[in-house]
Amino acid sequence: MIAQIDNVLWHKTNALVRNGLARLGSSSPYIVVTEYPKSGGTWISMMLSDALAIPFPRNRLPMLKSCILHDHLFNPFNIHNVLAVTRDGRDILVSQYFHSLFENGSGNEALVRRTRKKLNFRNYDDLESNLPAFIEYTYSDGSRKKHNWNTFNDRWTETPRAVRAKYEDFLLRPVSELQRVSFELSGETLSEDNADAIVKKYSFSSLSGRKSGEENKRSFLRKGISGDWKNYFTPTAKEVFKDYAGATLIKLGYESDNAW
């Protein structure tokens, strides 16, 4: 059983295997890419795979050899050779809304069924009206109380051995960011020409067939931009998010205060 199967048992098994392999210590053959879900980690992992010339086994059980090991790991214990990716939590919530409530061809059907059953919105397309309740759900439902955007970033920003990157920096200067991250993870220099070719290969337009900013709400690659939260956050949604994550937003430098 290698390829992904959309059921709870497969996903739990995959998560346990990845969690264990990620903690092999400094001699680990893996480059670990960890992110809070919907932070761009898959895209960055694809580029790193080419930059470091190692496989990126996606949507399957991990390989037992050198490769990119991508996951959503919250506990840094004994994880080395690791890139921790972060993204503006407001944009993450918008991306998670679409990913959790609309099938997008990525094997998220079971997630959509579970989330719709719990939230039972009258009109799922009305994101603006539903967003405050979705934020509450994200921070209060089950394990989400402990495994949230705040917790992830608090733990990884306090881990000195981790290489860190922001999704927004990869959007703004993908070539130099890919060069920097590749060097910090491997000690090997990636030429500007090679980095540029990789960035073009995995650009939003190359992967989706659409220009960055052209939205397809039913696609895993929905829009490919930063700052999309401004199109959906009402004053109520802003206040709910500030209550839960305003301090983390400031800590990460996305805002200077809570007056946004």
C-alpha positions in Angstrom: 0.0 0.0 0.0 2.1 2.9 -1.3 -0.2 5.4 -3.2 -2.6 7.6 -1.2 -6.0 6.2 -0.3 -8.7 8.6 0.9 -9.6 7.1 4.2 -8.7 7.9 7.8 -6.6 4.7 8.4 -4.3 5.4 5.5 -3.8 9.0 6.5 -3.1 8.1 10.1 -0.6 5.4 9.1 1.1 7.8 6.7 1.3 10.5 9.4 2.8 8.0 12.0 5.4 6.8 9.5 6.5 10.3 8.5 6.6 11.4 12.2 8.9 8.6 13.1 11.2 8.9 10.1 11.5 12.7 10.6 13.0 12.1 14.0 16.1 10.0 13.1 18.4 12.8 14.2 21.3 14.6 12.6 22.3 11.5 10.5 18.8 11.3 8.9 18.9 11.0 5.1 15.8 13.2 4.8 15.3 16.9 4.2 12.2 17.6 6.3 9.8 20.3 5.1 7.2 21.1 7.8 4.4 23.7 7.5 1.1 24.5 9.0 -1.4 23.3 6.4 -1.9 25.5 3.3 1.4 27.4 3.8 2.9 26.5 0.4 5.0 23.6 1.6 4.1 21.3 -1.3 5.2 23.9 -3.8 8.5 24.6 -2.0 9.1 20.9 -1.6 8.8 20.4 -5.4 11.4 23.1 -6.1 13.7 21.8 -3.4 13.5 18.3 -4.9 15.0 19.6 -8.1 17.4 22.0 -6.4 18.9 19.2 -4.2 18.5 16.4 -6.8 16.5 14.1 -4.5 13.0 12.7 -4.9 9.9 14.2 -3.4 7.4 11.3 -2.8 4.1 13.0 -2.8 0.7 11.5 -1.8 2.2 8.2 -0.9 4.1 6.6 1.9 7.6 8.0 2.3 10.7 6.4 0.8 13.3 4.7 2.9 16.1 6.6 1.4 17.2 10.2 0.9 14.3 12.4 -0.2 12.1 15.4 0.7 9.9 14.4 3.7 7.0 16.9 3.7 4.6 17.0 6.7 2.8 19.1 9.2 5.0 18.5 12.3 4.4 20.5 15.4 7.0 19.0 17.8 10.6 19.8 16.8 12.1 17.1 19.0 15.1 15.4 17.3 14.2 16.7 13.9 17.3 18.0 11.9 17.8 19.0 8.3 14.5 20.8 8.5 12.9 23.7 6.7 9.9 25.3 8.6 7.6 27.2 6.3 5.2 29.9 7.5 2.5 32.0 5.9 0.2 34.8 6.9 -2.5 33.0 9.0 -5.3 35.1 7.5 -4.4 33.8 4.0 -4.1 30.3 5.4 -7.7 30.5 6.8 -9.1 31.5 3.4 -7.2 28.6 1.7 -8.3 26.2 4.4 -11.9 27.2 4.0 -11.9 26.3 0.3 -9.8 23.1 0.9 -12.0 21.9 3.8 -15.4 22.6 2.3 -15.0 22.0 -1.5 -13.6 19.0 -3.3 -10.6 20.0 -5.4 -9.1 16.8 -6.9 -6.4 16.4 -4.2 -8.0 13.5 -2.3 -9.8 15.8 0.2 -13.3 14.3 -0.2 -13.3 12.7 3.3 -12.2 16.0 4.8 -14.9 17.9 3.0 -17.6 15.5 4.2 -16.4 15.7 7.9 -16.1 19.5 7.8 -19.5 20.1 6.2 -21.1 17.8 8.7 -19.6 19.8 11.6 -20.3 23.3 10.3 -23.5 22.7 8.2 -23.4 26.2 6.7 -26.5 27.2 4.8 -24.5 28.5 1.8 -20.9 27.3 1.6 -20.1 29.8 -1.2 -20.7 32.7 1.2 -17.3 32.8 2.7 -17.5 36.3 4.1 -20.5 35.4 6.2 -19.2 32.0 7.3 -15.6 33.1 8.0 -16.0 34.1 11.7 -17.5 30.7 12.5 -14.8 28.9 10.5 -12.1 30.8 12.4 -13.8 29.7 15.7 -14.0 26.1 14.4 -10.3 26.2 13.4 -9.1 27.2 16.8 -11.6 25.3 19.0 -12.5 22.0 17.4 -10.9 18.9 18.9 -7.1 18.6 18.4 -7.1 22.0 16.7 -7.1 23.6 20.2 -3.5 22.5 20.6 -2.4 22.1 17.0 -3.1 25.5 15.5 -1.2 28.2 13.6 0.0 29.9 16.8 1.4 26.7 18.3 3.2 25.7 15.1 4.9 29.0 14.7 5.8 29.4 18.4 7.6 26.1 18.4 9.5 26.4 15.2 10.6 30.0 15.6 12.1 28.9 18.9 14.1 26.1 17.3 17.5 27.4 16.3 18.6 24.5 14.1 15.6 24.9 11.8 15.9 26.8 8.5 12.9 29.1 8.2 11.2 30.6 5.2 8.0 32.6 4.5 5.7 31.7 1.6 5.4 35.4 0.8 9.2 35.7 0.4 9.2 32.8 -2.1 6.5 34.7 -4.0 8.4 38.0 -4.0 11.9 36.6 -4.7 11.7 32.9 -5.5 15.1 32.6 -7.2 17.1 34.1 -4.3 15.0 32.3 -1.7 15.5 29.0 -3.3 19.2 29.6 -3.5 19.3 30.6 0.2 17.3 27.7 1.5 19.1 25.1 -0.6 22.4 26.3 0.6 21.4 26.4 4.3 20.0 22.8 4.0 22.8 21.2 2.0 25.8 23.5 2.1 25.9 23.4 -1.7 25.5 26.5 -3.9 22.6 26.5 -6.4 23.4 28.7 -9.4 21.1 31.5 -10.3 20.4 30.0 -13.8 19.5 26.6 -12.3 17.3 28.3 -9.6 15.6 30.4 -12.3 14.8 27.3 -14.4 13.4 25.5 -11.4 11.2 28.5 -10.4 9.8 28.7 -13.9 9.1 24.9 -14.0 7.1 25.1 -10.8 5.5 28.5 -11.3 1.8 28.9 -10.6 1.0 29.3 -14.3 3.1 26.2 -15.2 1.4 24.0 -12.6 -2.2 25.3 -12.9 -2.5 26.6 -16.5 -3.7 29.9 -15.0 -2.0 33.3 -14.3 -1.3 34.0 -10.6 -4.4 35.6 -9.2 -6.8 33.8 -11.5 -9.0 31.8 -9.2 -10.4 28.3 -9.4 -12.2 27.6 -6.2 -12.4 23.9 -7.0 -8.6 23.5 -7.5 -5.9 22.5 -5.0 -3.9 25.4 -6.7 -6.6 27.9 -6.1 -5.1 31.4 -6.6 -1.4 31.5 -5.9 -1.1 34.9 -4.3 -0.6 36.6 -0.9 -3.0 39.1 0.7 -6.2 37.4 -0.6 -7.6 37.5 2.9 -8.4 41.2 2.3 -11.1 40.2 -0.1 -13.0 38.1 2.6 -12.3 39.4 6.1 -15.2 41.4 7.5 -14.8 43.5 10.6 -16.2 40.6 12.6 -13.8 38.1 11.1 -10.9 40.5 11.9 -11.9 40.7 15.6 -12.3 37.0 15.9 -8.9 36.4 14.3 -7.2 39.0 16.5 -8.6 37.4 19.6 -7.1 34.0 18.7 -3.9 34.9 16.7 -3.3 38.7 16.7 -0.2 38.3 18.8 1.3 35.7 16.6 0.6 37.8 13.5 2.6 40.6 15.1 5.4 38.3 16.3 5.9 37.0 12.8 6.1 40.5 11.4 2.9 40.4 9.3 1.5 43.4 11.2 3.1 45.9 13.6 0.1 46.1 15.8 -3.6 45.2 16.0 -4.9 48.2 14.1 -5.1 46.4 10.8 
